[in-house]
Amino acid sequence: MTMATTDPHHPYIRAVQHTLGALHDPAESWTEYASDNGEVMLMETVIQLNWRLTDAAGWTGEDDRVYLFWDQVHGWTWSYSTQPGRTSEPMPLLTGPLVPDPVDVARAVRLLLDGESAQLPVESNPRPYSDAEPIALTAELTEAVGDGTDTNSGNIDQADAVALAAYADPIRGMTDALAIAGLYGATASPDEQCAVAVRMNPAAGRALGEHLGLGPDALLPVELTNVGIQAAVATQTPGGVTLYLDSTAAGRLIARLHQPQGPSRLF
């Protein structure tokens, strides 16, 4: 099911899905922003984990399913199918902030799929972002916070709305991800033909190739595709490398930059 881009939490959930990668089934995952009681609007997400990867946890049947849930009241929880059309009561997946780093979500999911659910919930942290400039709320999040007088406007507070908004700006997200990965010879900027253009000097280009586990000289589009990043164009010159990325490719690269480097990465 295609997720509506007008849902206030869509950019954050999309970042989680990019980080989960093959650990989830995007065709059976959805998000919505709706009212069940006519008064409180609730951001909700359901992500079905890839049951074909759950052999270690004992979920192997055709009707076995494992789900993640997120909403602005309970944060991340999980459940499993008990019979066709029915699931267990949701159990906590993470403790900590309402909007944890997607890497922490994926780490908890890996425990689930490895049969280590007894270790849940695990502690999480917010994704680190630079404080170079304030994070602006999207129009959808501004409406979700409301002005305190309209009960239909939602029940998320300003701080959590800002945490969600941090995922809505691909330029800022890429800039912070490049810095976190130590790629200081790389910059992110808007471009007329794509969502983000990532320009790297030769040293940063080699470092990115190493970070992705591709090797220091592997930044051609076909090699990026091998790690799930489809660049619209990738140019190499004596002065460095430029990647032109649409929003999906940018999100996947941001997710990979936040993961551990090369072969030792978690997912």
N, C-alpha and C positions, 0 to 999 in steps of 0.2 A: 504494500500500500504506500503510495506517495505521500510524504508528509507535507502539510501545508506550510508554506514559508511565512504565513502571517502569525503562526503560533509564537507567543513571546519567547518560549524556551527553545525554539527550533535550532538556532545556531549552536547552543550548548549541546543539545542531544546529537546533532550532526557531528560535533567534535568527538563525542563519546563513541559514536558509530565508526568514525574514521579510525579511532584508536583500537576498537575491538576488532576491526577487520573481519577475518574469516571466523572469528569466535561467535558471530551472530548471523542471523538470517534476516537481511534487510527487507525481503519480500513479505515477511510476517511480523514486521515491527511498525509501530505507528505512534503518533502523538496528536494531542488535541487540546483545545482550550475551550471548555464548555461549562455550562451550569447544570448541575443535577437537581438543585432545589429552587432554582429561580432567583437565588440571592448571591451565592458565592461562586465566582468563576474559578475553576481549578485547572491548572496546567497539569496534564497527565501524559505519561509516556509508557508504552509497553515495548520491550525488546525481547524477541525470542532468541535464545541462544541456539547455536548450531548443534542440534541433538546428535548429529553424526560424530561429534567430537567428545561425547560424554561417556564413552565406554568405561573409562576409569572410575566414574562415579556410579555406574550401574544403570544408567538410563539408556537403554539400547533398543527398546521396542518402538514399533511404528507410532504408537499413541503416546509415547513418553515425550514430554516437553519440559523445558526449563525456561523460566521467564525472569526478566528484570523489570522492575517498575520504578518510576520516579514521579513524584509530585512535590509541590512546594510546601506541603505540610509534613510529609514523612521522609522526604529525601529518597535514597535508593534502598529498595527492598528486593527480595526474590521469592519465587515459589516454584513448585513443580506440579505436573499433572498427576492427579490421583486416579482419575478415570476419564474417558473421553468427555470433554466439555467442562471438566471440573478441575480446580487446582487447590493446593494446600493454602492455608492461611499465609499471607506474606510474612517473611522473616527479614530482619535487618541485614543489609549487605555491608554497610559502612557506617562508622561513627565519625563525628566531626562536622565540617561545614555542610550546609544544604547543597552547595554547588561544589563538589570536590573535583580535583584534577582528574580528567579522564584516564590518565595513567593509573590512578588509584582504583578507579572502577574496573579497568581491565585486569589489574592485579588480583582483585577479589574474584572476578569471573574465572580467572585461571585456576584459583583454588577450587571453585565449584567444579570445574570441568576435570580437575585432577582428583576428585573425590575427597577433598579436604574441607568440606563445608563446616566441620566442627570448629575450624579456625575462624569462622565468621561470627560477628562482623569484625572487619579490620579497620584500624584508624586511618583517616584520610586527611589530606591537606588541600587548601585551595591552590589552584594553579598560580604560580608566580607571574606577576605582570609588572612592568616598569611603571613608575609614578611620574614619568616625564610630563604627562598631561592628564587631566581628568578623563575618566571613562564616561562617555555620554550615553544615556539611555536611548534605546530605539523607541520609535513611536508606539510600538506594541507594548513594550515594557512600561513606558510612561502611563499608558492607559491601564495596564494591569495593576500598577501601584495605586493609581487614582489620587484623589485629593482628600480622602478621608471622610467624605460626605456621601459617596455613592456606593452602596453595598454591592452593586453589580460590577464594580471596577476591579475587584480582586482582593486577595488577602496576602499578597507578598510585600515584604517591607523594602525600603529603599536600598539597604545594604545588599540584600540578596538579589535585587533587580540589577544593581551595578555588577555583581559577580556574573550574572547571566549575560549582561551587555558586553562584557569583555570578550565574548566569543563572536560578536557580531561584526567586528571590524577586521577583515583579513589582513590589511596592511599592518596594523598594530600587532595582531596575533603573530604574523610572520616575523616582524622585527624582534619581538620578544623571544620567539622560538630560536631565531638565529643567534641571539645573544646568549641564551641559556645553553645552546650547543657549543658556544665558544667560537662561532664563525664571525669574528669581528671584521673580516674583510668582505662581508656580504651586506647588501642593503635590499630592502623591499620597498617598492614604489608602485603606484597605480600606473596603468598603461591603457591606451585606447583599445587595444585588441584583446585584453585579458583582465582578470581580476587583480593579479599581482605579478609584477616582474621582479625576479630575484637576480641581482647582479653581483657577481663574485670575482674577486681578483684570483689569479691562478692558485695561490696558497689556499684560499677559502674554498675554491672549487675542488681541490684535491682533498681537503679536510671533509667536505660534504660527502664526497664519494666514499671515503673511509667510514664516515658515520653511518651511511646507509648500507655498509657491507658490500659495496660494489667495487672497491679498489680506488686508488687515487686518480686514475685517468678515465673513469667510467661515468660520464655525465651526458651521454647521448640519449635521445628520447627512447630508443629501444631498451636500453639498460634501466632507465627510470621506470619503464612499464613493467619490468621484471619485479619491481618492489611496489607495484600498485599505484604509481604516480604517472599519469598520462600528461606530459607537457604538450601544450599546443605547438610550441617551437622551443628548441634549445640550440643556441648559437655558441660557438667557441671561436675565440680570436686570441691573438697573442696577449691581449690585455685581460683575458679572463673568460668567464662563462656567464651567459644570461639565460634564465629559464622564464618562459612565459606560461603562466599557469591560470587555468580557470578556477572557479571557487572550489570545485571538488578536488582537483589536484593540489591546490594550495592547502586545503584542509588536511589532506593526507600527508603532505610534507610536514606541516606543522605538527601533526600527531607523531610522525617518525622522529622529528627533532627532539621531542619531549621524551622519547623512549631511550633506554640505554643504547650505547653505541654498538654498531656492527653485530657480529654473531652472538654477543652476550645479551642482546635485548630480550625483554621478557616475553614478547608475543610473537 
